[in-house]
Each structure stands twice: as C-alpha cells, then as structure tokens.
Amino acid sequence: MKKVPKEELIKKSEIPSMKALKMHPFYRGKVQVLPRCPIHNYEDFSIWYSPGVAAASKEIFEHKEKVYEYTSKWNYVAVVSDGSRVLGLGNIGPEASLAVMEGKALLFKYLGGVDAFPLSIGPNLSSENIVDFVKLIQPTFGGINLEDIESPKCFTILKSLQEDPEVSIPVWHDDQQGTACVTLAGLINSLRIVGKKKQEVKIVFNGVGASNSAISRLLREDGFDINKSIFVDSKGILYRGRTDLQNKSNYKYDIAHTSNPENLQGDCGVALESADVLISLSIPGPEVIKKEWISKMADDAIVFACANPIPEIFPWDAKEAGARIVATGRSDFPNQVNNSLGFPGIFRGTLDVRAKTITDEMCIAAAYELADLVYNIKGCLTENCILPTMEYENVFIREAVAVGLKAIEQNIARLKLSEEELFAEAKRIIENAQAQTKVLMKKGFIPAFKE
C-alpha cells in the first residue's frame, strides 16, 4: 500500500469541505418534497385535498391501520437529532446539525428510497424531552432514526423508546446499531480470511462511546465471547476497581465488570498484547495507535481504525507492524467501514414489512447479507476487500430482503411477504428514487453547479 503523508491526507480531506461551502448555498439545501400523486389540473385538488380528502380521513379514523395505505406514513422516517454530538464537531446545536441531518435524509432517499425528514430539535433537551418528542410525532412516521445524540443520553433514549408500549413504530440509533451492523459484516469476512473462530478471538475496543458499546453488544448477540475482550477509554483500560468507575449508574461500570478477565491495567498498548482484533472508534490520528502496539498483537491481526478524517493509525503502518487486515472509515483506503452501507437497506426492509421494531437479529441478518455479497463472488473476498461498496449491484435491495425476512421470522412484521415479493418491492422503490433524481438533473430542475 502506497504511503500518503499526513499533510496530503488532511489536504485531501479538506477538498469536500471547500466544495460544500460553495455548493450548499448554491442549492439551498439537499432535500425537497415532491408530489407522489398526479396533478392533471387544478380540479384534482378536490380529490387530494378538500372536499375529497375528508373521505380518506374518515376511513383512517374508523380503521387506524389504513393510515399506511391512504398516506405516505409507510415510507416516512424522521431523522431526529439534538445536535449534541455531531460527527467530530461535538455539541454544535440543532441549527448547525440540520445540514448533517439533510445529508442523512438524502442518503436515505437515494440509496433506500425512503422519504426521510430531518428534524433538528432543541437546544439543551433532556432524555425525557427527546423521548416525549418522538412519541408525539410517531402518528406521522413509519420509523425513527436517532442521530448524533451524545452518550450516555443516547442509550437512555433508545432503550426507553424501544421498551415503551406506547411506541408502535421502529426506533433506531444509527451511531449505535448502524455502526455495529457494518462493523460486524467486515469482521465476519475478516475472520473468514484469517481462519479464526468468533468464539475464540480476543478483541480490544478502543473508545467506549455509543458506537463501540453497540458493536460489542451486537457481537455478543452473534456469538462472540465479549467477556474476554478489553475496553479502553481516554483514561486507559476499564478494570474492576478503577476509582472513576465505582458508580453503578455509569454504563462503563457494567463493561468493566463483564470484560477484562485478567483485570489488566494500563494503556491500549497493554490491552493489545496477544489480541486478535482491534476495533478503534476514538479520536482522529495518526499515531493514536502505535506501531509497536500492533506488533504485539497475535498473528494475522485484524485492525479496524475508524476515526475520521484521519484513522488512529495509517493502514500501511499497521500492515508494517504485522496486521494482516486493516479497515478504516475513509473511502480512499481499502475496506471502508461506513454506516451508509447499513441504514438505507435496513430501513427499506423494515418499512416494507411494517416491522414494529428493529431487533439485533435484524441487524445481524443485514450484516451477514453484506458479508456474503462479497464472500459469494469468486475471487472478490481479499484482505483489501472485506465489504461491498455502495456501487455493488443490489446491495441495498438484498439487505432489505434479509431484514424483512428476519422480521417476518420473528413475528414482528405486520405484512408477510415472500422473498421474491420483498426483492421486487425494494427494487422498484429504490430504482424509482434514483431515476427521479436523474430526471430532475437531466431536465435542469436540479441545476448543474457552476463555480
């Protein structure tokens, strides 16, 4: 792998930012609302609005579930954020987070055919405030995507909404479940390459925020022995007896008492000795993870260094130190671990069967579908290709099918569709969304950007 100087990487990562500052005001946003129904003339409004719409409203009032048939609720998702932990920017508030939430909605639409609405709320909201807000808007939406909410608040919000009997639509936190799904997919194929078993590998989690907490939970659900793992935060290894982890209400308390069986103390370098896997979602690098630490890992080590814009260790440095497989969060390096591979297809499948929630099993099904898309193509699975990219044919369609089938199997789907029906529906919706965008561009309704 060709080495790239840190300065060049930083300069390269600044190019999209410079373009963004020019293109965002040019387009004045990234998403818009367009009609789904035909409008031949003004008389059609008597059907779609008053007086005709009253008949539809009456039907929904008498049969509540018909809201999915008479409105677009079946395809609406709210992207809800308080802006308290946005990308690498921290707590920038709801207004500044809106640009990010619009971007999320754009990916939802183009990749998954989902009509997503960015809802940046706040400022300074408590967990209870956000839970109440989501419950108030659920009559309109078929699903909720929580986004960029600081931990541990995000844990409380997700758990409260998923366990609340008054919430009848799926609620998902992409920073937790989305990251976990795609990471699991990459790890499945990495272990296939190195020939190690998931029950036997020792994993070090560097960073103990929302992402790694959810990743460890999903890996446990899939059969990994997380009890032998080691977790490292900014103060070092989590261990029983650490003075700042004695409060049982601190989510790290439970982690410290259910991992690190040898009760090791020290930094990440100590944790990595003889480890098979490093999953790092901490602070931007390079040199957050040292080469000498990687060199002390087990043979055929797997390193996921996923901080952005610069990974905790450069891939070539990790390789030189002995790592066999290296993944990052960057698209210009091999093996990008990116949430965008997950949430569009997962929500597509969830909405198409009107699932009541999104379970860990549905995320695991999506992860295996992503992994198998690479594994089942002869010669495709290599040390530099452990995950599909967004360009892979039918990647989001296949993912949607896997998720929908798992929801049906778990008896949480309101609609029972066959595999063929799920594939056809997801294909139709996703291809329509992409074709509509291309038509708008071709006709000039989305104008070409000019400097």
C-alpha positions as CSV (number, residue, x, y, z in Angstrom):
1,M,0.0,0.0,0.0
2,K,1.4,3.4,-1.0
3,K,2.2,5.7,1.9
4,V,0.5,9.1,1.9
5,P,1.9,11.9,4.1
6,K,-0.4,13.1,6.8
7,E,-0.4,16.6,5.3
8,E,-1.6,15.3,1.9
9,L,-4.4,13.3,3.6
10,I,-5.5,16.4,5.5
11,K,-5.4,18.5,2.4
12,K,-7.4,15.9,0.5
13,S,-10.0,15.6,3.3
14,E,-10.4,19.4,3.1
15,I,-11.5,19.4,-0.6
16,P,-15.1,18.2,0.1
17,S,-15.3,20.8,2.8
18,M,-14.3,23.6,0.4
19,K,-16.8,22.4,-2.2
20,A,-19.5,22.1,0.5
21,L,-19.2,25.8,1.4
22,K,-19.8,26.7,-2.2
23,M,-22.4,24.1,-3.1
24,H,-24.7,24.2,-0.1
25,P,-25.7,27.9,-0.5
26,F,-26.0,27.3,-4.3
27,Y,-28.6,24.6,-3.9
28,R,-30.0,26.0,-0.6
29,G,-30.4,22.6,0.9
30,K,-30.2,18.9,-0.2
31,V,-33.8,17.6,0.0
32,Q,-37.3,18.7,-1.0
33,V,-40.9,17.5,-1.0
34,L,-42.3,16.4,-4.4
35,P,-45.8,15.1,-5.3
36,R,-46.4,11.3,-5.4
37,C,-49.8,11.7,-6.9
38,P,-50.7,13.0,-10.4
39,I,-51.9,16.6,-10.9
40,H,-53.6,16.9,-14.3
41,N,-55.3,20.2,-13.5
42,Y,-56.5,22.2,-10.5
43,E,-59.6,20.2,-10.2
44,D,-57.5,17.3,-9.0
45,F,-57.0,19.2,-5.7
46,S,-60.6,18.4,-4.9
47,I,-59.5,14.7,-4.7
48,W,-56.2,15.2,-2.9
49,Y,-57.4,17.9,-0.6
50,S,-60.8,19.3,0.3
51,P,-63.5,18.1,-0.1
52,G,-62.4,14.6,-1.2
53,V,-59.7,14.1,1.4
54,A,-62.3,14.0,4.1
55,A,-63.5,10.6,2.9
56,A,-59.9,9.3,3.3
57,S,-59.6,10.8,6.8
58,K,-62.9,9.2,7.8
59,E,-61.7,5.8,6.6
60,I,-58.5,6.2,8.6
61,F,-60.4,7.3,11.7
62,E,-62.6,4.1,11.5
63,H,-59.7,1.8,10.6
64,K,-56.4,3.3,12.1
65,E,-54.1,0.9,10.2
66,K,-55.3,2.3,6.9
67,V,-53.1,5.3,7.5
68,Y,-50.4,3.2,5.9
69,E,-52.5,2.8,2.8
70,Y,-54.0,6.2,2.5
71,T,-50.9,8.3,3.3
72,S,-47.2,8.1,2.9
73,K,-46.6,7.1,6.5
74,W,-45.5,3.7,5.2
75,N,-42.3,5.4,3.8
76,Y,-41.8,8.3,6.2
77,V,-38.8,8.3,8.5
78,A,-37.9,11.1,10.9
79,V,-34.2,11.8,11.4
80,V,-34.1,13.2,14.9
81,S,-31.1,15.0,16.5
82,D,-30.4,17.5,19.2
83,G,-27.0,18.3,17.7
84,S,-25.2,17.3,20.9
85,R,-22.6,15.1,19.3
86,V,-22.3,15.8,15.5
87,L,-19.6,14.0,13.6
88,G,-16.2,15.1,15.0
89,L,-17.6,18.6,15.9
90,G,-19.2,17.9,19.3
91,N,-22.1,19.8,20.6
92,I,-22.9,22.3,17.8
93,G,-26.6,22.6,18.5
94,P,-29.7,21.9,16.4
95,E,-29.3,24.6,13.7
96,A,-25.8,23.5,12.8
97,S,-26.8,19.9,12.8
98,L,-29.5,20.4,10.3
99,A,-27.1,20.3,7.4
100,V,-25.9,16.9,8.5
101,M,-29.5,15.6,9.0
102,E,-30.4,16.8,5.5
103,G,-27.4,14.8,4.2
104,K,-28.7,11.7,6.1
105,A,-32.1,12.2,4.5
106,L,-30.5,12.4,1.1
107,L,-28.8,9.1,1.5
108,F,-32.0,7.6,2.8
109,K,-33.8,8.6,-0.3
110,Y,-31.2,7.8,-3.0
111,L,-29.9,4.6,-1.5
112,G,-33.0,3.2,0.1
113,G,-35.9,5.0,-1.5
114,V,-37.0,6.2,2.0
115,D,-38.7,9.6,2.4
116,A,-36.7,10.9,5.4
117,F,-37.4,14.2,7.2
118,P,-34.5,16.0,9.0
119,L,-35.8,17.2,12.4
120,S,-33.1,19.0,14.4
121,I,-34.6,19.9,17.8
122,G,-33.5,21.7,20.9
123,P,-31.4,23.2,22.3
124,N,-30.4,21.7,25.7
125,L,-33.0,18.9,25.7
126,S,-33.1,16.1,28.3
127,S,-33.5,12.5,27.5
128,E,-37.1,12.7,28.6
129,N,-37.7,15.7,26.3
130,I,-36.5,13.8,23.3
131,V,-38.4,10.6,24.2
132,D,-41.6,12.7,24.6
133,F,-41.0,14.4,21.2
134,V,-40.6,11.1,19.4
135,K,-43.8,9.8,20.9
136,L,-45.6,12.9,19.8
137,I,-44.6,12.6,16.2
138,Q,-45.0,8.9,15.8
139,P,-48.5,9.1,14.2
140,T,-46.8,10.7,11.1
141,F,-43.8,8.4,10.7
142,G,-43.2,4.8,9.8
143,G,-39.9,4.8,11.7
144,I,-37.5,7.0,13.7
145,N,-33.8,7.4,13.1
146,L,-32.0,8.9,16.1
147,E,-28.8,10.7,15.1
148,D,-25.8,12.4,16.6
149,I,-27.0,12.4,20.2
150,E,-24.3,12.4,22.9
151,S,-23.7,9.4,25.2
152,P,-24.9,8.2,27.7
153,K,-28.1,10.1,26.8
154,C,-28.4,8.3,23.5
155,F,-28.5,4.9,25.4
156,T,-31.3,6.0,27.7
157,I,-33.4,7.5,24.8
158,L,-33.1,4.4,22.6
159,K,-33.8,2.0,25.4
160,S,-36.8,4.0,26.7
161,L,-38.4,4.2,23.2
162,Q,-37.8,0.6,22.3
163,E,-39.3,-0.6,25.6
164,D,-42.3,1.8,25.7
165,P,-45.5,0.0,24.9
166,E,-47.0,3.2,23.5
167,V,-44.4,3.3,20.8
168,S,-45.6,1.2,17.9
169,I,-43.0,2.1,15.2
170,P,-39.3,1.1,14.9
171,V,-36.8,3.4,16.5
172,W,-33.1,3.1,15.6
173,H,-29.9,4.9,16.6
174,D,-27.6,4.8,13.6
175,D,-24.5,5.7,15.6
176,Q,-25.1,2.6,17.7
177,Q,-26.9,0.0,15.5
178,G,-25.7,1.1,12.1
179,T,-22.1,1.2,13.0
180,A,-22.4,-2.1,14.8
181,C,-24.0,-3.8,11.8
182,V,-21.4,-2.7,9.2
183,T,-18.5,-3.5,11.6
184,L,-19.9,-7.0,12.2
185,A,-20.1,-7.5,8.4
186,G,-16.5,-6.5,8.0
187,L,-15.4,-8.7,10.9
188,I,-17.3,-11.7,9.6
189,N,-15.3,-11.6,6.4
190,S,-12.0,-10.8,8.1
191,L,-12.3,-13.9,10.2
192,R,-13.1,-15.9,7.1
193,I,-9.8,-14.8,5.6
194,V,-7.6,-15.4,8.6
195,G,-9.4,-18.6,9.6
196,K,-10.2,-17.7,13.2
197,K,-13.4,-18.5,15.1
198,K,-15.6,-15.8,16.5
199,Q,-15.9,-17.6,19.8
200,E,-12.2,-17.7,20.3
201,V,-10.8,-14.3,19.3
202,K,-9.7,-11.7,21.8
203,I,-11.0,-8.2,20.9
204,V,-9.8,-4.8,22.1
205,F,-12.3,-2.0,21.9
206,N,-10.5,1.4,21.9
207,G,-13.1,4.0,22.7
208,V,-16.2,3.3,24.8
209,G,-18.8,5.6,23.3
210,A,-22.1,4.8,21.6
211,S,-20.5,3.0,18.7
212,N,-18.2,0.6,20.4
213,S,-20.8,-0.1,23.1
214,A,-23.3,-1.1,20.5
215,I,-20.7,-3.1,18.5
216,S,-19.8,-5.2,21.5
217,R,-23.4,-5.9,22.2
218,L,-24.2,-7.0,18.7
219,L,-21.0,-9.1,18.5
220,R,-22.1,-10.8,21.7
221,E,-25.5,-11.5,20.2
222,D,-23.8,-13.1,17.3
223,G,-21.8,-15.5,19.4
224,F,-18.5,-13.6,20.1
225,D,-17.2,-14.1,23.6
226,I,-17.1,-10.5,24.7
227,N,-16.3,-11.4,28.3
228,K,-12.7,-12.0,27.3
229,S,-12.5,-8.6,25.5
230,I,-10.8,-5.5,26.8
231,F,-12.2,-2.0,26.6
232,V,-10.1,1.2,26.6
233,D,-11.2,4.8,27.1
234,S,-9.2,8.0,27.3
235,K,-8.1,7.1,30.8
236,G,-6.9,3.6,29.9
237,I,-8.2,0.1,30.3
238,L,-11.5,-0.4,32.0
239,Y,-11.0,-2.7,35.0
240,R,-12.7,-3.7,38.2
241,G,-11.5,-1.3,40.9
242,R,-10.8,1.7,38.7
243,T,-11.7,4.6,41.0
244,D,-13.7,6.6,38.5
245,L,-15.9,3.5,37.6
246,Q,-17.4,2.8,41.0
247,N,-20.8,4.3,40.3
248,K,-23.2,1.5,39.1
249,S,-25.3,4.0,37.2
250,N,-22.3,4.7,34.9
251,Y,-22.7,2.4,31.8
252,K,-18.9,1.8,31.9
253,Y,-19.3,0.1,35.3
254,D,-21.0,-2.9,33.8
255,I,-18.5,-3.1,31.0
256,A,-15.6,-3.1,33.5
257,H,-17.3,-5.9,35.4
258,T,-18.1,-8.1,32.4
259,S,-14.8,-7.9,30.5
260,N,-11.1,-7.9,31.0
261,P,-11.0,-11.3,32.9
262,E,-7.3,-10.8,33.9
263,N,-8.2,-7.3,35.3
264,L,-5.3,-5.8,33.3
265,Q,-4.4,-2.1,33.9
266,G,-2.6,0.3,31.6
267,D,-3.0,1.9,28.2
268,C,-4.1,0.5,24.9
269,G,-0.7,-0.9,24.3
270,V,-1.1,-3.2,27.3
271,A,-4.5,-4.3,26.1
272,L,-3.3,-5.2,22.6
273,E,-0.7,-7.7,23.7
274,S,-1.8,-11.1,22.1
275,A,-5.1,-9.6,20.9
276,D,-6.6,-10.9,17.6
277,V,-8.8,-7.9,16.8
278,L,-8.7,-4.1,17.4
279,I,-11.8,-2.1,16.9
280,S,-11.0,1.6,17.4
281,L,-13.5,4.4,17.3
282,S,-11.8,7.1,19.3
283,I,-10.1,10.3,18.3
284,P,-8.5,11.2,14.9
285,G,-4.9,10.1,14.3
286,P,-2.4,9.3,13.2
287,E,-0.3,7.7,15.9
288,V,-3.2,7.4,18.4
289,I,-2.5,3.7,18.0
290,K,1.3,3.0,18.0
291,K,3.0,0.6,15.5
292,E,4.8,-1.1,18.4
293,W,1.4,-1.9,20.0
294,I,0.2,-3.5,16.8
295,S,3.4,-5.6,16.6
296,K,2.5,-7.2,19.9
297,M,-0.9,-8.5,18.7
298,A,-1.4,-12.1,17.7
299,D,-0.5,-13.4,14.2
300,D,-2.9,-12.4,11.4
301,A,-4.2,-9.4,13.4
302,I,-7.3,-7.5,12.3
303,V,-7.3,-3.8,12.8
304,F,-10.3,-1.5,12.4
305,A,-9.1,2.1,12.9
306,C,-12.2,4.1,12.1
307,A,-11.7,7.6,13.3
308,N,-12.3,10.4,10.8
309,P,-10.9,12.2,9.0
310,I,-7.6,10.6,9.9
311,P,-7.6,7.0,11.2
312,E,-5.9,6.3,14.6
313,I,-3.1,4.6,12.7
314,F,-2.4,4.7,8.9
315,P,-3.1,1.4,7.2
316,W,0.4,1.0,5.9
317,D,1.9,1.5,9.4
318,A,-0.5,-1.1,10.8
319,K,0.5,-3.5,8.0
320,E,4.2,-2.9,8.5
321,A,3.7,-3.7,12.2
322,G,2.1,-7.0,11.4
323,A,-1.6,-6.5,10.9
324,R,-3.0,-8.7,8.1
325,I,-6.3,-6.9,7.6
326,V,-6.8,-3.2,8.1
327,A,-10.1,-1.2,7.8
328,T,-10.8,2.5,8.2
329,G,-13.6,5.0,7.9
330,R,-12.1,6.5,4.7
331,S,-13.3,5.8,1.2
332,D,-9.9,6.4,-0.3
333,F,-8.4,3.5,1.7
334,P,-9.4,-0.2,1.2
335,N,-12.0,-1.7,3.5
336,Q,-14.1,1.4,4.4
337,V,-16.4,0.7,7.3
338,N,-19.3,3.1,6.6
339,N,-22.8,3.3,8.1
340,S,-24.2,4.2,4.7
341,L,-23.9,0.5,3.8
342,G,-26.4,-0.2,6.6
343,F,-29.3,2.1,7.3
344,P,-30.8,2.7,3.9
345,G,-31.3,-1.0,3.2
346,I,-32.2,-1.9,6.8
347,F,-34.9,0.7,6.9
348,R,-36.2,-0.3,3.5
349,G,-36.7,-3.8,4.6
350,T,-38.2,-2.7,7.9
351,L,-40.7,-0.4,6.3
352,D,-41.7,-2.8,3.6
353,V,-42.9,-5.3,6.1
354,R,-44.1,-2.6,8.6
355,A,-42.0,-4.1,11.4
356,K,-42.8,-2.9,14.9
357,T,-39.2,-2.6,15.9
358,I,-35.6,-3.2,14.6
359,T,-34.1,-6.1,16.5
360,D,-30.4,-7.1,16.9
361,E,-31.3,-10.2,14.9
362,M,-32.4,-8.0,12.0
363,C,-29.1,-6.1,12.2
364,I,-27.2,-9.4,12.3
365,A,-29.1,-10.6,9.2
366,A,-28.2,-7.4,7.4
367,A,-24.5,-7.9,8.4
368,Y,-24.3,-11.4,7.1
369,E,-26.0,-10.3,3.8
370,L,-23.4,-7.6,3.4
371,A,-20.6,-10.0,4.1
372,D,-22.0,-12.7,1.8
373,L,-22.3,-10.2,-1.1
374,V,-18.5,-10.2,-1.1
375,Y,-17.9,-13.8,0.0
376,N,-20.1,-15.3,-2.7
377,I,-18.4,-13.6,-5.6
378,K,-15.5,-15.8,-6.6
379,G,-12.2,-14.1,-6.1
380,C,-13.8,-11.0,-4.6
381,L,-13.0,-11.6,-0.9
382,T,-9.5,-10.5,-0.2
383,E,-7.5,-8.7,2.5
384,N,-8.3,-5.5,0.8
385,C,-12.0,-6.2,0.0
386,I,-13.9,-7.3,3.1
387,L,-17.0,-5.2,2.5
388,P,-19.1,-4.2,-0.5
389,T,-19.2,-0.6,-1.6
390,M,-22.4,1.4,-2.3
391,E,-21.9,0.7,-6.0
392,Y,-22.3,-3.1,-5.6
393,E,-25.3,-4.3,-7.6
394,N,-28.4,-4.8,-5.5
395,V,-26.5,-4.3,-2.2
396,F,-29.4,-2.3,-0.5
397,I,-32.1,-4.4,-2.1
398,R,-30.5,-7.7,-0.9
399,E,-30.0,-6.1,2.6
400,A,-33.7,-5.0,2.7
401,V,-34.8,-8.5,1.8
402,A,-32.7,-10.1,4.5
403,V,-34.0,-7.7,7.1
404,G,-37.7,-8.1,6.0
405,L,-37.4,-11.9,6.1
406,K,-35.9,-11.8,9.6
407,A,-38.7,-9.5,10.9
408,I,-41.3,-11.9,9.5
409,E,-39.5,-14.9,11.1
410,Q,-39.5,-13.0,14.5
411,N,-43.2,-12.3,14.1
412,I,-42.8,-8.6,14.4
413,A,-43.8,-7.8,10.8
414,R,-47.4,-6.6,10.1
415,L,-47.0,-7.7,6.4
416,K,-46.0,-11.2,5.4
417,L,-44.2,-11.1,2.0
418,S,-42.2,-13.7,0.2
419,E,-38.6,-13.3,-0.6
420,E,-39.5,-12.6,-4.2
421,E,-42.1,-10.0,-3.3
422,L,-39.7,-8.2,-0.9
423,F,-37.0,-8.1,-3.6
424,A,-39.4,-6.7,-6.2
425,E,-40.8,-4.1,-3.9
426,A,-37.4,-2.9,-2.7
427,K,-36.0,-2.9,-6.2
428,R,-39.0,-0.8,-7.5
429,I,-38.8,1.8,-4.8
430,I,-35.0,2.2,-4.8
431,E,-34.7,2.4,-8.6
432,N,-37.6,4.8,-8.8
433,A,-35.9,7.2,-6.3
434,Q,-32.6,7.1,-8.2
435,A,-34.4,7.5,-11.6
436,Q,-36.4,10.5,-10.3
437,T,-33.2,12.3,-9.2
438,K,-31.6,11.6,-12.6
439,V,-34.6,13.0,-14.4
440,L,-34.6,16.2,-12.3
441,M,-30.9,16.6,-13.1
442,K,-31.3,15.9,-16.8
443,K,-34.2,18.4,-17.1
444,G,-32.4,21.1,-15.2
445,F,-34.7,21.1,-12.2
446,I,-31.7,20.3,-10.2
447,P,-29.3,22.6,-12.0
448,A,-25.6,21.9,-12.6
449,F,-23.3,23.6,-10.2
450,K,-21.1,26.3,-11.6
451,E,-18.2,28.0,-9.8
